[in-house]
Amino acid sequence: MNAGNQLNDILLFEKQCLVELHLSFSDIENASFYDLIEVFNSRKEDKIIDPLELFKSLNS
C-alpha cells in the first residue's frame, strides 16, 4: 500500500468519525486511533451473553 492510499484511508476514517460518531476534529486528534478502530469494528453480535440469562430465556 502506498503512502497516498494510507493517507486517504486515514482521512476517510476521520470523516467517518465526524459523521457517524459526531466527534469534533479535536476529539479525533486527541483520541487513540486504535480505540476508535475498536469502536467501529464492534458489532452487536459480539456481545457477551450471560450463560444464566441465555438459559432462562430458552426455558421461558
PDB file with SEQRES, HELIX, SHEET and CRYST1 records, atoms N, CA, C and O in Angstrom:
SEQRES   1 A   60  MET ASN ALA GLY ASN GLN LEU ASN ASP ILE LEU LEU PHE          
SEQRES   2 A   60  GLU LYS GLN CYS LEU VAL GLU LEU HIS LEU SER PHE SER          
SEQRES   3 A   60  ASP ILE GLU ASN ALA SER PHE TYR ASP LEU ILE GLU VAL          
SEQRES   4 A   60  PHE ASN SER ARG LYS GLU ASP LYS ILE ILE ASP PRO LEU          
SEQRES   5 A   60  GLU LEU PHE LYS SER LEU ASN SER                              
HELIX    1 AA1 ALA A    3  GLU A   20  1                                  18    
HELIX    2 AA2 PHE A   25  ASN A   30  1                                   6    
HELIX    3 AA3 PHE A   33  ASN A   41  1                                   9    
HELIX    4 AA4 LYS A   44  ASP A   46  5                                   3    
HELIX    5 AA5 PRO A   51  LEU A   58  1                                   8    
CRYST1    1.000    1.000    1.000  90.00  90.00  90.00 P 1           1          
ATOM      1  N   MET A   1       0.854  -1.176   0.000  1.00  0.00           N  
ATOM      2  CA  MET A   1       0.000   0.000   0.000  1.00  0.00           C  
ATOM      3  C   MET A   1       0.899   1.238   0.000  1.00  0.00           C  
ATOM      4  O   MET A   1       1.841   1.328   0.787  1.00  0.00           O  
ATOM      5  N   ASN A   2       0.609   2.163  -0.865  1.00  0.00           N  
ATOM      6  CA  ASN A   2       1.453   3.351  -0.926  1.00  0.00           C  
ATOM      7  C   ASN A   2       0.987   4.415   0.067  1.00  0.00           C  
ATOM      8  O   ASN A   2      -0.108   4.329   0.623  1.00  0.00           O  
ATOM      9  N   ALA A   3       1.829   5.407   0.276  1.00  0.00           N  
ATOM     10  CA  ALA A   3       1.560   6.446   1.270  1.00  0.00           C  
ATOM     11  C   ALA A   3       0.303   7.241   0.943  1.00  0.00           C  
ATOM     12  O   ALA A   3      -0.415   7.667   1.848  1.00  0.00           O  
ATOM     13  N   GLY A   4       0.031   7.444  -0.347  1.00  0.00           N  
ATOM     14  CA  GLY A   4      -1.177   8.174  -0.748  1.00  0.00           C  
ATOM     15  C   GLY A   4      -2.437   7.454  -0.328  1.00  0.00           C  
ATOM     16  O   GLY A   4      -3.389   8.074   0.145  1.00  0.00           O  
ATOM     17  N   ASN A   5      -2.442   6.147  -0.501  1.00  0.00           N  
ATOM     18  CA  ASN A   5      -3.606   5.364  -0.097  1.00  0.00           C  
ATOM     19  C   ASN A   5      -3.760   5.340   1.420  1.00  0.00           C  
ATOM     20  O   ASN A   5      -4.880   5.393   1.930  1.00  0.00           O  
ATOM     21  N   GLN A   6      -2.647   5.261   2.145  1.00  0.00           N  
ATOM     22  CA  GLN A   6      -2.714   5.253   3.601  1.00  0.00           C  
ATOM     23  C   GLN A   6      -3.271   6.570   4.125  1.00  0.00           C  
ATOM     24  O   GLN A   6      -4.102   6.579   5.033  1.00  0.00           O  
ATOM     25  N   LEU A   7      -2.818   7.677   3.558  1.00  0.00           N  
ATOM     26  CA  LEU A   7      -3.325   8.982   3.968  1.00  0.00           C  
ATOM     27  C   LEU A   7      -4.814   9.087   3.661  1.00  0.00           C  
ATOM     28  O   LEU A   7      -5.585   9.592   4.478  1.00  0.00           O  
ATOM     29  N   ASN A   8      -5.216   8.619   2.498  1.00  0.00           N  
ATOM     30  CA  ASN A   8      -6.627   8.663   2.123  1.00  0.00           C  
ATOM     31  C   ASN A   8      -7.454   7.801   3.077  1.00  0.00           C  
ATOM     32  O   ASN A   8      -8.554   8.199   3.459  1.00  0.00           O  
ATOM     33  N   ASP A   9      -6.952   6.637   3.465  1.00  0.00           N  
ATOM     34  CA  ASP A   9      -7.659   5.781   4.420  1.00  0.00           C  
ATOM     35  C   ASP A   9      -7.855   6.485   5.758  1.00  0.00           C  
ATOM     36  O   ASP A   9      -8.923   6.396   6.364  1.00  0.00           O  
ATOM     37  N   ILE A  10      -6.827   7.177   6.210  1.00  0.00           N  
ATOM     38  CA  ILE A  10      -6.924   7.906   7.482  1.00  0.00           C  
ATOM     39  C   ILE A  10      -7.939   9.038   7.377  1.00  0.00           C  
ATOM     40  O   ILE A  10      -8.730   9.252   8.296  1.00  0.00           O  
ATOM     41  N   LEU A  11      -7.919   9.760   6.267  1.00  0.00           N  
ATOM     42  CA  LEU A  11      -8.870  10.855   6.074  1.00  0.00           C  
ATOM     43  C   LEU A  11     -10.300  10.327   6.005  1.00  0.00           C  
ATOM     44  O   LEU A  11     -11.211  10.929   6.573  1.00  0.00           O  
ATOM     45  N   LEU A  12     -10.501   9.213   5.318  1.00  0.00           N  
ATOM     46  CA  LEU A  12     -11.845   8.624   5.258  1.00  0.00           C  
ATOM     47  C   LEU A  12     -12.305   8.148   6.633  1.00  0.00           C  
ATOM     48  O   LEU A  12     -13.479   8.277   6.981  1.00  0.00           O  
ATOM     49  N   PHE A  13     -11.376   7.597   7.410  1.00  0.00           N  
ATOM     50  CA  PHE A  13     -11.708   7.162   8.761  1.00  0.00           C  
ATOM     51  C   PHE A  13     -12.105   8.357   9.621  1.00  0.00           C  
ATOM     52  O   PHE A  13     -13.082   8.289  10.367  1.00  0.00           O  
ATOM     53  N   GLU A  14     -11.351   9.452   9.522  1.00  0.00           N  
ATOM     54  CA  GLU A  14     -11.682  10.651  10.287  1.00  0.00           C  
ATOM     55  C   GLU A  14     -13.041  11.210   9.858  1.00  0.00           C  
ATOM     56  O   GLU A  14     -13.804  11.696  10.693  1.00  0.00           O  
ATOM     57  N   LYS A  15     -13.339  11.141   8.579  1.00  0.00           N  
ATOM     58  CA  LYS A  15     -14.644  11.586   8.093  1.00  0.00           C  
ATOM     59  C   LYS A  15     -15.743  10.721   8.697  1.00  0.00           C  
ATOM     60  O   LYS A  15     -16.790  11.231   9.097  1.00  0.00           O  
ATOM     61  N   GLN A  16     -15.507   9.418   8.764  1.00  0.00           N  
ATOM     62  CA  GLN A  16     -16.476   8.501   9.353  1.00  0.00           C  
ATOM     63  C   GLN A  16     -16.699   8.846  10.830  1.00  0.00           C  
ATOM     64  O   GLN A  16     -17.831   8.794  11.312  1.00  0.00           O  
ATOM     65  N   CYS A  17     -15.635   9.194  11.543  1.00  0.00           N  
ATOM     66  CA  CYS A  17     -15.755   9.595  12.954  1.00  0.00           C  
ATOM     67  C   CYS A  17     -16.587  10.863  13.096  1.00  0.00           C  
ATOM     68  O   CYS A  17     -17.404  10.983  14.009  1.00  0.00           O  
ATOM     69  N   LEU A  18     -16.370  11.810  12.182  1.00  0.00           N  
ATOM     70  CA  LEU A  18     -17.124  13.057  12.224  1.00  0.00           C  
ATOM     71  C   LEU A  18     -18.608  12.819  11.957  1.00  0.00           C  
ATOM     72  O   LEU A  18     -19.467  13.360  12.654  1.00  0.00           O  
ATOM     73  N   VAL A  19     -18.899  12.011  10.950  1.00  0.00           N  
ATOM     74  CA  VAL A  19     -20.280  11.813  10.512  1.00  0.00           C  
ATOM     75  C   VAL A  19     -21.041  10.853  11.424  1.00  0.00           C  
ATOM     76  O   VAL A  19     -22.160  11.150  11.841  1.00  0.00           O  
ATOM     77  N   GLU A  20     -20.442   9.706  11.734  1.00  0.00           N  
ATOM     78  CA  GLU A  20     -21.171   8.678  12.467  1.00  0.00           C  
ATOM     79  C   GLU A  20     -21.086   8.822  13.980  1.00  0.00           C  
ATOM     80  O   GLU A  20     -22.048   8.516  14.684  1.00  0.00           O  
ATOM     81  N   LEU A  21     -19.963   9.277  14.481  1.00  0.00           N  
ATOM     82  CA  LEU A  21     -19.810   9.420  15.934  1.00  0.00           C  
ATOM     83  C   LEU A  21     -20.017  10.855  16.398  1.00  0.00           C  
ATOM     84  O   LEU A  21     -20.058  11.125  17.598  1.00  0.00           O  
ATOM     85  N   HIS A  22     -20.147  11.771  15.449  1.00  0.00           N  
ATOM     86  CA  HIS A  22     -20.343  13.193  15.735  1.00  0.00           C  
ATOM     87  C   HIS A  22     -19.222  13.750  16.615  1.00  0.00           C  
ATOM     88  O   HIS A  22     -19.458  14.559  17.512  1.00  0.00           O  
ATOM     89  N   LEU A  23     -18.011  13.302  16.340  1.00  0.00           N  
ATOM     90  CA  LEU A  23     -16.846  13.791  17.061  1.00  0.00           C  
ATOM     91  C   LEU A  23     -16.340  15.069  16.408  1.00  0.00           C  
ATOM     92  O   LEU A  23     -16.522  15.278  15.208  1.00  0.00           O  
ATOM     93  N   SER A  24     -15.714  15.908  17.193  1.00  0.00           N  
ATOM     94  CA  SER A  24     -15.086  17.110  16.640  1.00  0.00           C  
ATOM     95  C   SER A  24     -13.687  16.749  16.155  1.00  0.00           C  
ATOM     96  O   SER A  24     -13.174  15.670  16.451  1.00  0.00           O  
ATOM     97  N   PHE A  25     -13.078  17.665  15.407  1.00  0.00           N  
ATOM     98  CA  PHE A  25     -11.712  17.426  14.944  1.00  0.00           C  
ATOM     99  C   PHE A  25     -10.768  17.214  16.121  1.00  0.00           C  
ATOM    100  O   PHE A  25      -9.910  16.332  16.085  1.00  0.00           O  
ATOM    101  N   SER A  26     -10.930  18.025  17.165  1.00  0.00           N  
ATOM    102  CA  SER A  26     -10.032  17.890  18.319  1.00  0.00           C  
ATOM    103  C   SER A  26     -10.266  16.561  19.041  1.00  0.00           C  
ATOM    104  O   SER A  26      -9.317  15.963  19.549  1.00  0.00           O  
ATOM    105  N   ASP A  27     -11.529  16.087  19.095  1.00  0.00           N  
ATOM    106  CA  ASP A  27     -11.805  14.776  19.702  1.00  0.00           C  
ATOM    107  C   ASP A  27     -11.063  13.674  18.956  1.00  0.00           C  
ATOM    108  O   ASP A  27     -10.477  12.781  19.569  1.00  0.00           O  
ATOM    109  N   ILE A  28     -11.093  13.744  17.640  1.00  0.00           N  
ATOM    110  CA  ILE A  28     -10.447  12.723  16.818  1.00  0.00           C  
ATOM    111  C   ILE A  28      -8.930  12.781  16.990  1.00  0.00           C  
ATOM    112  O   ILE A  28      -8.276  11.748  17.138  1.00  0.00           O  
ATOM    113  N   GLU A  29      -8.384  13.976  16.970  1.00  0.00           N  
ATOM    114  CA  GLU A  29      -6.937  14.127  17.090  1.00  0.00           C  
ATOM    115  C   GLU A  29      -6.429  13.711  18.469  1.00  0.00           C  
ATOM    116  O   GLU A  29      -5.296  13.246  18.598  1.00  0.00           O  
ATOM    117  N   ASN A  30      -7.258  13.875  19.499  1.00  0.00           N  
ATOM    118  CA  ASN A  30      -6.839  13.548  20.864  1.00  0.00           C  
ATOM    119  C   ASN A  30      -7.178  12.116  21.269  1.00  0.00           C  
ATOM    120  O   ASN A  30      -6.719  11.648  22.311  1.00  0.00           O  
ATOM    121  N   ALA A  31      -7.961  11.426  20.475  1.00  0.00           N  
ATOM    122  CA  ALA A  31      -8.366  10.055  20.801  1.00  0.00           C  
ATOM    123  C   ALA A  31      -7.334   9.057  20.297  1.00  0.00           C  
ATOM    124  O   ALA A  31      -6.576   9.337  19.368  1.00  0.00           O  
ATOM    125  N   SER A  32      -7.319   7.912  20.916  1.00  0.00           N  
ATOM    126  CA  SER A  32      -6.453   6.827  20.461  1.00  0.00           C  
ATOM    127  C   SER A  32      -7.011   6.272  19.161  1.00  0.00           C  
ATOM    128  O   SER A  32      -8.187   5.915  19.082  1.00  0.00           O  
ATOM    129  N   PHE A  33      -6.172   6.202  18.155  1.00  0.00           N  
ATOM    130  CA  PHE A  33      -6.586   5.668  16.856  1.00  0.00           C  
ATOM    131  C   PHE A  33      -7.120   4.247  17.008  1.00  0.00           C  
ATOM    132  O   PHE A  33      -8.137   3.895  16.411  1.00  0.00           O  
ATOM    133  N   TYR A  34      -6.436   3.438  17.804  1.00  0.00           N  
ATOM    134  CA  TYR A  34      -6.824   2.036  17.963  1.00  0.00           C  
ATOM    135  C   TYR A  34      -8.136   1.894  18.729  1.00  0.00           C  
ATOM    136  O   TYR A  34      -8.908   0.973  18.463  1.00  0.00           O  
ATOM    137  N   ASP A  35      -8.396   2.794  19.675  1.00  0.00           N  
ATOM    138  CA  ASP A  35      -9.678   2.771  20.374  1.00  0.00           C  
ATOM    139  C   ASP A  35     -10.821   3.109  19.417  1.00  0.00           C  
ATOM    140  O   ASP A  35     -11.887   2.495  19.468  1.00  0.00           O  
ATOM    141  N   LEU A  36     -10.589   4.087  18.546  1.00  0.00           N  
ATOM    142  CA  LEU A  36     -11.621   4.445  17.571  1.00  0.00           C  
ATOM    143  C   LEU A  36     -11.883   3.296  16.595  1.00  0.00           C  
ATOM    144  O   LEU A  36     -13.031   3.029  16.240  1.00  0.00           O  
ATOM    145  N   ILE A  37     -10.821   2.622  16.164  1.00  0.00           N  
ATOM    146  CA  ILE A  37     -10.977   1.475  15.271  1.00  0.00           C  
ATOM    147  C   ILE A  37     -11.788   0.390  15.974  1.00  0.00           C  
ATOM    148  O   ILE A  37     -12.658  -0.232  15.363  1.00  0.00           O  
ATOM    149  N   GLU A  38     -11.507   0.164  17.247  1.00  0.00           N  
ATOM    150  CA  GLU A  38     -12.238  -0.857  18.007  1.00  0.00           C  
ATOM    151  C   GLU A  38     -13.728  -0.514  18.086  1.00  0.00           C  
ATOM    152  O   GLU A  38     -14.579  -1.398  17.987  1.00  0.00           O  
ATOM    153  N   VAL A  39     -14.038   0.767  18.264  1.00  0.00           N  
ATOM    154  CA  VAL A  39     -15.439   1.196  18.298  1.00  0.00           C  
ATOM    155  C   VAL A  39     -16.128   0.880  16.974  1.00  0.00           C  
ATOM    156  O   VAL A  39     -17.231   0.333  16.961  1.00  0.00           O  
ATOM    157  N   PHE A  40     -15.486   1.221  15.870  1.00  0.00           N  
ATOM    158  CA  PHE A  40     -16.099   0.981  14.561  1.00  0.00           C  
ATOM    159  C   PHE A  40     -16.188  -0.499  14.210  1.00  0.00           C  
ATOM    160  O   PHE A  40     -17.061  -0.893  13.438  1.00  0.00           O  
ATOM    161  N   ASN A  41     -15.318  -1.312  14.754  1.00  0.00           N  
ATOM    162  CA  ASN A  41     -15.352  -2.742  14.465  1.00  0.00           C  
ATOM    163  C   ASN A  41     -16.286  -3.522  15.384  1.00  0.00           C  
ATOM    164  O   ASN A  41     -16.531  -4.707  15.158  1.00  0.00           O  
ATOM    165  N   SER A  42     -16.808  -2.866  16.415  1.00  0.00           N  
ATOM    166  CA  SER A  42     -17.686  -3.575  17.344  1.00  0.00           C  
ATOM    167  C   SER A  42     -19.023  -3.891  16.670  1.00  0.00           C  
ATOM    168  O   SER A  42     -19.529  -3.132  15.844  1.00  0.00           O  
ATOM    169  N   ARG A  43     -19.562  -5.029  17.055  1.00  0.00           N  
ATOM    170  CA  ARG A  43     -20.846  -5.457  16.498  1.00  0.00           C  
ATOM    171  C   ARG A  43     -21.713  -5.981  17.633  1.00  0.00           C  
ATOM    172  O   ARG A  43     -21.209  -6.501  18.628  1.00  0.00           O  
ATOM    173  N   LYS A  44     -23.009  -5.839  17.473  1.00  0.00           N  
ATOM    174  CA  LYS A  44     -23.934  -6.324  18.491  1.00  0.00           C  
ATOM    175  C   LYS A  44     -23.803  -7.837  18.657  1.00  0.00           C  
ATOM    176  O   LYS A  44     -23.991  -8.364  19.754  1.00  0.00           O  
ATOM    177  N   GLU A  45     -23.483  -8.527  17.575  1.00  0.00           N  
ATOM    178  CA  GLU A  45     -23.352  -9.982  17.611  1.00  0.00           C  
ATOM    179  C   GLU A  45     -22.180 -10.431  18.481  1.00  0.00           C  
ATOM    180  O   GLU A  45     -22.141 -11.580  18.918  1.00  0.00           O  
ATOM    181  N   ASP A  46     -21.237  -9.546  18.732  1.00  0.00           N  
ATOM    182  CA  ASP A  46     -20.061  -9.881  19.528  1.00  0.00           C  
ATOM    183  C   ASP A  46     -20.288  -9.719  21.028  1.00  0.00           C  
ATOM    184  O   ASP A  46     -19.407 -10.019  21.834  1.00  0.00           O  
ATOM    185  N   LYS A  47     -21.480  -9.243  21.395  1.00  0.00           N  
ATOM    186  CA  LYS A  47     -21.777  -9.009  22.800  1.00  0.00           C  
ATOM    187  C   LYS A  47     -21.753 -10.330  23.564  1.00  0.00           C  
ATOM    188  O   LYS A  47     -22.290 -11.338  23.106  1.00  0.00           O  
ATOM    189  N   ILE A  48     -21.123 -10.304  24.729  1.00  0.00           N  
ATOM    190  CA  ILE A  48     -21.031 -11.499  25.563  1.00  0.00           C  
ATOM    191  C   ILE A  48     -22.356 -11.682  26.297  1.00  0.00           C  
ATOM    192  O   ILE A  48     -22.861 -10.762  26.940  1.00  0.00           O  
ATOM    193  N   ILE A  49     -22.896 -12.867  26.188  1.00  0.00           N  
ATOM    194  CA  ILE A  49     -24.176 -13.177  26.812  1.00  0.00           C  
ATOM    195  C   ILE A  49     -23.929 -13.966  28.084  1.00  0.00           C  
ATOM    196  O   ILE A  49     -23.149 -14.918  28.106  1.00  0.00           O  
ATOM    197  N   ASP A  50     -24.608 -13.550  29.140  1.00  0.00           N  
ATOM    198  CA  ASP A  50     -24.525 -14.267  30.405  1.00  0.00           C  
ATOM    199  C   ASP A  50     -25.166 -15.643  30.200  1.00  0.00           C  
ATOM    200  O   ASP A  50     -26.334 -15.712  29.816  1.00  0.00           O  
ATOM    201  N   PRO A  51     -24.448 -16.729  30.442  1.00  0.00           N  
ATOM    202  CA  PRO A  51     -24.997 -18.066  30.216  1.00  0.00           C  
ATOM    203  C   PRO A  51     -26.287 -18.322  30.997  1.00  0.00           C  
ATOM    204  O   PRO A  51     -27.192 -18.991  30.499  1.00  0.00           O  
ATOM    205  N   LEU A  52     -26.369 -17.796  32.206  1.00  0.00           N  
ATOM    206  CA  LEU A  52     -27.585 -17.988  33.011  1.00  0.00           C  
ATOM    207  C   LEU A  52     -28.775 -17.285  32.370  1.00  0.00           C  
ATOM    208  O   LEU A  52     -29.875 -17.836  32.328  1.00  0.00           O  
ATOM    209  N   GLU A  53     -28.560 -16.078  31.875  1.00  0.00           N  
ATOM    210  CA  GLU A  53     -29.646 -15.344  31.191  1.00  0.00           C  
ATOM    211  C   GLU A  53     -30.071 -16.070  29.916  1.00  0.00           C  
ATOM    212  O   GLU A  53     -31.262 -16.126  29.608  1.00  0.00           O  
ATOM    213  N   LEU A  54     -29.130 -16.614  29.185  1.00  0.00           N  
ATOM    214  CA  LEU A  54     -29.443 -17.374  27.978  1.00  0.00           C  
ATOM    215  C   LEU A  54     -30.268 -18.600  28.338  1.00  0.00           C  
ATOM    216  O   LEU A  54     -31.258 -18.898  27.670  1.00  0.00           O  
ATOM    217  N   PHE A  55     -29.874 -19.305  29.376  1.00  0.00           N  
ATOM    218  CA  PHE A  55     -30.601 -20.489  29.827  1.00  0.00           C  
ATOM    219  C   PHE A  55     -32.031 -20.125  30.240  1.00  0.00           C  
ATOM    220  O   PHE A  55     -32.978 -20.833  29.897  1.00  0.00           O  
ATOM    221  N   LYS A  56     -32.183 -19.022  30.973  1.00  0.00           N  
ATOM    222  CA  LYS A  56     -33.508 -18.575  31.409  1.00  0.00           C  
ATOM    223  C   LYS A  56     -34.382 -18.220  30.199  1.00  0.00           C  
ATOM    224  O   LYS A  56     -35.568 -18.548  30.168  1.00  0.00           O  
ATOM    225  N   SER A  57     -33.793 -17.555  29.214  1.00  0.00           N  
ATOM    226  CA  SER A  57     -34.582 -17.145  28.047  1.00  0.00           C  
ATOM    227  C   SER A  57     -35.020 -18.344  27.208  1.00  0.00           C  
ATOM    228  O   SER A  57     -36.085 -18.312  26.591  1.00  0.00           O  
ATOM    229  N   LEU A  58     -34.210 -19.397  27.183  1.00  0.00           N  
ATOM    230  CA  LEU A  58     -34.564 -20.582  26.408  1.00  0.00           C  
ATOM    231  C   LEU A  58     -35.592 -21.442  27.117  1.00  0.00           C  
ATOM    232  O   LEU A  58     -36.325 -22.192  26.471  1.00  0.00           O  
ATOM    233  N   ASN A  59     -35.657 -21.345  28.439  1.00  0.00           N  
ATOM    234  CA  ASN A  59     -36.579 -22.163  29.216  1.00  0.00           C  
ATOM    235  C   ASN A  59     -37.813 -21.416  29.657  1.00  0.00           C  
ATOM    236  O   ASN A  59     -38.543 -21.895  30.525  1.00  0.00           O  
ATOM    237  N   SER A  60     -38.066 -20.261  29.089  1.00  0.00           N  
ATOM    238  CA  SER A  60     -39.258 -19.479  29.478  1.00  0.00           C  
ATOM    239  C   SER A  60     -40.452 -19.881  28.686  1.00  0.00           C  
ATOM    240  O   SER A  60     -41.536 -19.331  28.880  1.00  0.00           O  
TER     241      SER A  60                                                      
END                                                                             
